[in-house]
Amino acid sequence: MRGPSRREFLKSCGTSALALAAVEMIPGTFVTRRADAADLPADGLEGLGSVALERARSLGATYADIRINRYRTQTVLLRSTPDWTTGTINNVPSVVDEERFGFGVRVIHGGAWGFASSASVAKDSIARMTAEAVAIAKAHARLRREPVRLAKVSAAKDTYATPVEKDPFEVGVADKLALLQQTSDEVRKVAGVFSVSGLMEQHLEERFFMSTDGSVIRQRIVQVAPEYTATARDIKTRKSKTRTFRPDAVCGGYEFIERAGMVEGARRVGEEVVNHLKAPSVAPGPKDLVLLPTHLALTIHESIGHSTELDRAMGYEANFAGTSFLTTDKLGKFRVGSDIVNVFGDRILPQALSTCGYDDDGVKTKRFPILKGGIFVGYQTIREQAHWIGQEESMACCHADSYASVPFQRMPNVWLAAGEKTASLDDLVAGVDDGVLIDGRGSYSIDHQRYNFQFGGDAFWEIKSGKVGAMIADVAYQSRTPDFWQACDLLGDQSTWRNVGLNRDGKGEPGQINAMSHGCPASRFRRVNVIRTE
Amino acid sequence: MPLGRDEAKKTIERVLSLRKDGDLEVELLAQTSSHTRFARNEITTSGLVEDVTLSIVSRREGKSGDFSTNDLSDAGLRDAVARATALRDLMPVDPEWVDTLAPQTYPALQKYDARAEQARAAERASGVKAALTLAERRKLTAAGFYQNGAEWRSIGNSKGNFGHHVSTDVEFSVTMRTADGTGSGWASSRSQEFSEVDPKGMARRAADKGVESAKPREVPPGDYTVILEPEAVAALIQTLQFGVLSKRAADEGRSAFSKEGGGSRLGDKVAHESVTLRTDPSDARVPGLPWSPVGGFGGGVPSGLPNRAVAWIEKGVLKTLYADRYWAGKTGVEPTPFPASLVLEGGRQSIEDLIAGTDRGLLVTRFWYIRAVNPQTWQLTGLTRDGLFLIEKGKIAHPAVNLRFNESPLVMLQNIEGMTPAVPAGRMLVPAIRSRAFTFTSKSDAV
């Protein structure tokens, strides 16, 4: 709840790159606990789960499920900065490991939800907390207008595991720090770089789900997310700029970090941050934008991802995240984008961060259309929501970020299909007379119904007469979701498509985080309002 | 799960007894929290959570390893210490490492209320019912959140330092939307005491705002005199905590408080002379800990410095910047606690006075989705939400369609024209403020 732990506090402290999450690794002969030690106990889980389900039934619950989950996260960081007094480079390392284990039990009693959770995974505490969940549901049932109704689900006895070539928790800290050090050293070879901060986050979730619908599901999800940021500054003008290299965070193993080209990209990152610091400010006004996937992913997330969440559209998030301009009367009719814009919700796309076998309702994951030819055709849903729009099945978007969090509707991977016609990045640029090429994430802000947004970026280049020119600075663009997507006139082909992962999406009260991917091609948008942020 | 002083001390001592060499820094956080959500005039989801986190930093000769667990069994503690220590021994030497803290004396802060810890769903249901009844009577749609709980926080280390603190927190917030979808109002209350939070009063305020904000008219973007209600002020001021008030960022030329040509702007006038911004953990109206929860980067600079009152800006002059023990030592200043428990001192005017003295301006209930767009000016962008009103000739003329702003809170603090007394908002204490020439850049259709 309110009081963050030290690491949660650090997480919120603007050092957002330091996504201090949780868990272990430790290599070679130093291994005190190997990766497989984090696996959920092979025996006994069903026995523990049965305690909750039987207790719930005996207390009159009409539905119950229990999740018994283990989470491991390891965050490795390295910050290289000149010493204040000597000017020599201080390479400051940090490793934060965390492991958490606990359960959350959810019931429906009298048509109302109840939920209770504890880190004490034992029969007595499971029975006690199940009774607490029932007591909550009972206390709240009289303030339901109609009972919670769940869409049908097939009982599943199944397992799912993220395909992993190289378990990230089996790779030594020394190797990880060495890669970050090598990267940092390479960036620093560029004159004018002030500091470099690198990070690798590795996350494992061992999920056990059991419900009164007869499902027993085990899943093992592994995610990795590397990145580093270079900073350049000019003491005279007190200006500073940063440039971030952020390979795609994925569901997968350490092999993705090894293949990410961290060192190979380092010189370019150093050169671009130095150039960015010297770059002139953009001349504001309407311009064409060519957006690279590393940038467009977040625009998709904010403008299409959140606006097509059914709970938002119905008012369930009105008190915090807000509602949506895509109200249910617009389903199947409203034009969001131009006719080349096709967007899917998807939890089966290989390597994407939200991909898993089953959601936290026990529903098998799937792919479904959200925008078809620019028209809004599909909401993200969970079991209790399907009937709100006359549907029989959930789209499997239920997720809780912890055993201690109430499962609710969270964004799946939401991706934009590549253009059908052959179009390279050069082709996109060639049609632009006056525009800006944008790479990476900058500051981003969107209103609470997902209309008006302002996005910055990490790096910007001027486009003049069909050619990419020099870097420019202080760029942000403002638009309105349907105006922006209807201004999309050309999508890059599959060769420009990248599966870009985001791992810090917040929603709900109490707040929960979520990770998902937004694959997309390089894309072109006509006459968007560009502002100068200097 | 309650973890009183004696039990917490015993647990930390169990951890410390496992030390083989070097030092151990330990933080233990136990929490009990329960909540009720509601939307569309009915309760939606609710929960009760009992949890615990034990963080151990093993330190020796410039190296540190950090491991955290929620397993407090003997085996769990042994494993955690071994893993933190194994990590430590794998690490290179940290050139910014500072010594483990010697025993400290922590202030005793009273931030606990038994009912806030123990209230369960039935007690919250009566508050929610009051809000839902009011919503239905006024033909509005309510959504909201009601949460209460307690945390037991302890720190200790192998040099003999120990601290323990119990606090409670209660929060109720509610949004009321009109049936035609053109009006939305919001109100929130937060306290360490359960009885201090008034769901019915908040529901009434949100309902009034919702009704008054319906059928808004467009006003053009541009520079306006604004009257920012306390929630709007808090949302801007809290952004200063992260980076802007950092001495290191300023010294290194990376912040709005960096001086052209080098150094920081300490001693400079950076805000209107009526502005005093300080940390005061002893003020019962804001959350506060006896010690600073943040040290420095990684495990090299442990947290645990005693918390105390610090004036960051005094009468408009930048007096202090946040420095951890490493940076304070490097630059020859006293280390400070992290800038939490913020208090922005207010004035003596009422919000009615501020409105009456405004020829043309905008009254802002709160902001949404604030992000920094320029580290040098600390220009932020964000949107108004849940009640924006045009003021003409000292009176509220009509509700206005929401706007996006691009403005720096530092400019807002320079352009202050008047303030109310400070009240709790956004986990700090801030006044409502009237400030001139606040820049809005585009219209938002959101309600």
Interface residues (C-beta under 8 A of the other chain):
Chain A: M1 R2 G3 P4 S5 R6 R7 F9 L10 S12 C13 G14 A22 E24 I26 P27 F30 T32 R33 L77 R79 T81 D83 W84 T85 N90 N91 V92 P93 S94 V95 V96 D97 E98 E99 R100 F101 G102 A112 W113 G114 F115 A116 S117 S118 A119 S120 M129 E132 A133 A135 I136 A137 A139 H140 R142 L143 R144 R145 E146 G172 V173 A174 L177 F194 T231 R233 D234 I235 K236 T237 R238 K239 S240 M314 G315 Y316 E317 A318 N319 F320 G322 F325 A404 V406 F408 G442 S443 Y444 S445 I446 D447 H448 Q449 R450 Y451 N452 Q454 G456 D474 A476 Q478 R480 E509 P510 N529 I531 T533 E534
Chain B: M1 E27 L29 Q31 S33 S34 H35 T36 R37 F38 A39 R40 N41 E42 I43 T44 T45 S46 G47 L48 V49 E50 D51 V52 T53 S55 S64 G65 D66 F67 S68 T69 N70 D71 D79 A82 R83 A84 A86 L87 D89 L90 M91 P92 D94 P95 E96 R120 A121 A122 A125 V128 K129 L132 T141 A143 G144 F145 Q147 G149 E151 R153 S167 D169 E171 S173 V174 T175 R177 S184 W186 Q241 F242 G243 D251 E252 G253 R254 S258 K259 E260 G261 G262 P287 P293 V294 F297 G298 G299 G300 S303 W327 K330 T331 W368 Y369 I370 R371 A372 V373 N374 P375 Q376 T377 Q379 T381 G382 L383 R385 N402 R404 N406 R427 T441 S442 K443 S444 D445 A446 V447
